[in-house]
Amino acid sequence: MNVKNCLIVLLSYYLIGVALPVAQAQDADAAEILAAARLNPLGTPIALEARLRKGSESVPFRIVVEDGKVSYEFSGRTIILEPKENEISLSERIGGKTAPVRSARFDEKIQGTDISYEDIALRFLYWRDAKVTGTDTINTRKCWVLEIQAYGGSTQYGVVRVWIDQASGALMRMDGFNRDGKLIRRFSVVSAQPIDGQWMLKQMRVESFAPETRKTTSRTYLEVLGKVLRSEK
């Protein structure tokens, strides 16, 4: 499957990816690879029906890309991401009032799922201490493998390992480790689908792990169900 210019949800993880020619680099540069993977929703506006599914429970929401922002519209609340050059702004609108999401809430889970505010913002893509550790293949796609070290105390992670498609700059997998180096979260792109002539995420699996045993404690699926017609917004 050709995933050049692939639109990937993380969380995200990931909604809109802009392909950069990182695969042509003779000496892989971590900063350039991360620049290719960062959220950049400045293209054509789009609205998508989606859901978070955990066991028998399903939480519907909409993903809206417009005005240089990405909004996750849940019942009663909207989470808003605004990418900037060296950081990403994360805010929340409830009852008509919008306020920043403070660092103390970054590890808070959203709508009872395995996805936290920190995860949905993909903050680790903006951390400064990153290095390329090698290459790997995910779903037949050749990927760079990067390790990104946390800085400061406002994160649940000590390090995040990411797999980034060499051809498109799309995120294919993310593993989050705690301060003791134990795996606690994994995001895996399961499938993609064509919408408006571009490849978009169809399903992403988000798993939480017990740090000491590495056993899966819970699993959430993020699924994009299709495009919302503008008259329905």
MITI-446668 format. One line per field, with one value per residue (C-alpha): residue number from 1; y, x, z. Coordinates in pm, 1 decimal, always signed. Each point is the difference from the previous one (the first is absolute). Layout:
% MITI-446668
nr [NUM, ...]
c2 [Y, ...]
c1 [X, ...]
c3 [Z, ...]
***
This chain:
% MITI-446668
nr [1, 2, 3, 4, 5, 6, 7, 8, 9, 10, 11, 12, 13, 14, 15, 16, 17, 18, 19, 20, 21, 22, 23, 24, 25, 26, 27, 28, 29, 30, 31, 32, 33, 34, 35, 36, 37, 38, 39, 40, 41, 42, 43, 44, 45, 46, 47, 48, 49, 50, 51, 52, 53, 54, 55, 56, 57, 58, 59, 60, 61, 62, 63, 64, 65, 66, 67, 68, 69, 70, 71, 72, 73, 74, 75, 76, 77, 78, 79, 80, 81, 82, 83, 84, 85, 86, 87, 88, 89, 90, 91, 92, 93, 94, 95, 96, 97, 98, 99, 100, 101, 102, 103, 104, 105, 106, 107, 108, 109, 110, 111, 112, 113, 114, 115, 116, 117, 118, 119, 120, 121, 122, 123, 124, 125, 126, 127, 128, 129, 130, 131, 132, 133, 134, 135, 136, 137, 138, 139, 140, 141, 142, 143, 144, 145, 146, 147, 148, 149, 150, 151, 152, 153, 154, 155, 156, 157, 158, 159, 160, 161, 162, 163, 164, 165, 166, 167, 168, 169, 170, 171, 172, 173, 174, 175, 176, 177, 178, 179, 180, 181, 182, 183, 184, 185, 186, 187, 188, 189, 190, 191, 192, 193, 194, 195, 196, 197, 198, 199, 200, 201, 202, 203, 204, 205, 206, 207, 208, 209, 210, 211, 212, 213, 214, 215, 216, 217, 218, 219, 220, 221, 222, 223, 224, 225, 226, 227, 228, 229, 230, 231, 232, 233]
c2 [+0.0, +341.7, +218.0, +302.7, +309.0, -234.4, +168.6, -167.7, +39.0, -38.0, +33.4, +51.6, -8.2, +93.0, +208.5, +174.0, -92.2, +202.3, -206.9, +125.5, -162.8, -147.2, -337.4, +155.8, +112.2, -178.0, +80.7, -22.7, +313.3, -42.1, +363.8, -11.5, -331.2, +132.8, +315.4, -225.1, -184.5, +294.6, +89.4, +257.0, +48.8, +301.8, -171.2, -50.2, +19.2, -330.1, -146.5, -370.4, -225.4, -209.8, -200.5, -129.2, -363.5, -183.1, -339.2, +35.6, +375.0, +243.6, +378.3, +185.7, +328.3, +216.5, +105.7, +344.4, +155.4, +370.6, +338.7, -158.3, -201.3, -353.4, -41.6, -321.4, +60.0, -225.4, +34.2, +286.4, +86.1, +86.6, -54.8, +240.3, -45.1, +290.5, -92.9, +262.1, +1.4, -145.1, -111.5, -92.6, +190.8, -213.7, +145.3, -118.9, +157.5, -90.2, +184.0, +271.8, +78.1, -83.0, -40.8, -148.8, -357.7, +34.5, -232.3, -159.0, -153.7, -133.8, -361.0, +19.1, -250.7, +126.6, -130.8, -304.8, -136.5, -78.2, +332.2, +293.0, +371.5, -27.7, -283.4, +176.5, +302.4, -211.9, +229.1, -231.8, +96.0, +340.5, -125.0, +111.0, -307.0, -249.1, -245.9, -250.9, -351.0, -196.6, -112.4, -249.4, -114.8, +55.4, -134.3, -30.8, +366.9, +86.0, +215.7, +202.7, -92.6, +294.1, +29.4, +329.3, +82.2, +189.6, +325.6, +173.7, -163.2, +56.0, -338.2, -359.3, -123.7, -25.8, -84.1, -56.6, -224.0, +77.4, -168.6, +252.0, -94.8, +94.4, +82.8, +207.9, +117.0, -171.0, -141.3, -378.0, -99.8, +162.7, -164.7, +200.6, -101.6, +127.0, +152.1, -349.8, -103.5, -220.2, -12.1, +155.4, +101.4, -108.1, +158.1, -210.8, +94.2, -301.7, +112.0, +295.1, +102.9, +236.3, +315.0, +284.1, -166.9, -12.1, -277.8, +58.2, -200.7, -264.3, -162.0, +55.7, -226.3, +157.8, -241.1, +58.1, -233.0, -95.1, +131.8, -296.1, -287.0, +169.2, -159.7, +190.9, +154.2, +169.7, +70.7, +285.9, +28.9, +334.7, -41.2, +248.0, -85.0, +243.8, +360.2, +238.7, +199.2, +374.0, +27.0, -244.4, +198.2]
c1 [+0.0, +131.4, -7.4, +182.8, -175.4, -174.6, -231.3, +67.6, -198.7, +171.5, -195.8, +115.4, +158.2, -55.8, -201.3, +185.1, +352.5, +206.9, +240.8, +357.8, +289.2, +163.6, +53.7, +255.3, +229.9, +334.7, +55.1, -329.7, -57.4, -241.3, -113.1, -87.7, -184.0, -206.2, -79.7, -150.9, -212.5, -139.9, -363.1, -56.2, -371.6, +28.1, -128.0, -355.0, -262.0, -170.8, -237.0, -0.1, -230.1, +201.9, -30.9, +205.7, -90.0, +96.7, -157.5, -375.4, +14.8, +16.5, +51.7, -94.1, +169.5, +93.9, +340.3, -11.0, +297.6, -35.7, +160.0, +338.7, -143.8, -120.4, -307.5, -121.0, -371.4, -142.6, -341.9, +31.7, +363.7, +237.0, +376.9, +191.9, +354.5, +185.9, +344.5, +273.4, +361.3, +157.4, -300.5, -365.0, -275.1, -266.0, -327.2, -347.7, -342.2, -281.5, -330.5, +114.1, +314.9, +348.4, +303.4, +351.0, +52.1, +247.4, +299.4, -148.8, -270.3, +227.0, -22.9, -377.1, -189.0, -260.5, -357.5, +111.5, +227.4, +374.2, +77.3, +123.8, +12.3, +375.4, -48.3, -259.5, +231.5, +304.3, +214.1, +299.4, +48.5, +115.7, +250.0, +354.3, +207.8, -57.8, +223.8, -35.0, +67.6, -52.7, -256.6, -285.7, -297.3, -361.1, -280.7, +247.6, +103.0, +365.2, +26.4, +251.3, +8.7, +57.7, +32.0, -112.8, +103.3, -238.9, +97.5, -166.6, -246.5, -330.2, -16.1, -84.6, +281.0, +375.1, +59.6, -217.7, +107.9, -160.2, -9.0, -30.1, -63.9, +307.1, -203.0, -281.5, +108.5, -310.1, +0.7, -45.9, +58.6, +81.0, +117.9, -4.3, +227.7, -13.0, +294.2, +122.4, +12.7, -312.1, -249.2, -334.2, -170.5, +5.8, -170.1, -16.3, -147.3, -211.1, -154.3, -57.0, -270.6, -41.1, -206.7, -8.5, +280.2, +239.1, +90.7, -136.6, +4.3, -272.2, +100.4, +265.3, +49.1, +104.2, +120.0, +89.8, +245.0, +83.5, +358.2, +142.9, -160.0, -47.8, -344.4, -276.2, -236.7, -239.4, -45.2, -173.1, -62.4, -18.1, -204.9, -74.7, -342.0, -17.2, -35.4, -261.7, -182.5, +22.2, -378.5, +14.3, +254.0]
c3 [+0.0, -98.9, +312.7, -138.2, +135.3, +243.6, +251.9, +332.0, +318.6, +341.8, +218.6, -119.1, -113.2, -221.5, -238.0, -277.4, -111.9, -247.4, -205.4, -1.8, -189.7, +310.2, -169.5, -234.1, +279.5, -0.3, +366.9, +183.4, +206.9, +291.5, -1.7, -370.0, +34.3, +291.5, -196.7, -267.3, +255.0, +194.7, -20.3, -276.1, -65.8, -231.0, -314.0, -126.3, +277.8, +77.2, +258.3, +86.6, +198.7, +246.1, +317.6, +291.0, +68.9, +318.4, +53.0, -44.9, +61.8, -291.9, +16.4, -320.1, -89.5, -297.4, -122.2, -160.3, -180.4, -84.2, +63.6, +78.7, +289.5, +71.8, +219.4, +162.6, +57.2, +272.1, +158.9, +249.0, -72.0, -282.5, +17.3, -224.6, -133.5, -159.1, -137.4, +26.3, -110.9, +315.5, +204.1, -15.5, +178.7, +170.0, +125.6, +88.8, -52.7, +240.3, +21.2, -237.5, +200.8, -131.5, +227.3, -37.5, +117.4, +288.3, +35.5, +313.5, -224.1, -275.2, +122.1, +56.8, -216.7, -248.1, +18.1, +204.8, -275.4, -11.7, -171.2, +210.0, -76.9, -46.3, -248.5, -211.3, -31.9, -96.9, +215.9, -22.5, -366.6, +126.4, +257.4, -80.0, +87.4, -284.2, -181.3, -283.5, +132.0, -319.9, -256.8, +4.9, -210.7, +110.0, -222.7, -291.4, +45.3, +60.9, +309.9, +194.7, +369.1, +236.8, +376.2, +151.0, +356.4, +224.9, +163.3, +291.5, +236.0, -180.1, -171.3, +87.9, -223.8, +37.2, -363.9, -307.9, -287.9, -337.3, -339.5, -285.3, -363.4, -203.6, -312.3, +148.8, +345.3, +145.8, +352.5, -9.9, +361.9, +333.1, +324.3, +322.4, +291.2, +358.8, +190.3, +88.1, -364.7, +21.5, -288.8, +100.0, -327.7, -364.8, -303.3, -317.3, -337.9, -100.1, -329.1, -232.9, -248.1, -298.1, +62.7, -254.3, -194.3, +297.2, +241.7, +348.8, +315.9, +31.1, +327.9, +267.1, +303.0, +331.9, +269.5, +363.8, +178.9, +357.8, +35.7, +192.9, -193.8, -341.0, -16.5, -178.9, +255.0, -241.9, -368.8, -185.8, -373.5, -176.2, -318.6, -278.1, -144.3, -290.9, -111.6, +136.7, -264.8, +67.5, +25.2, +292.4, +205.3]
***
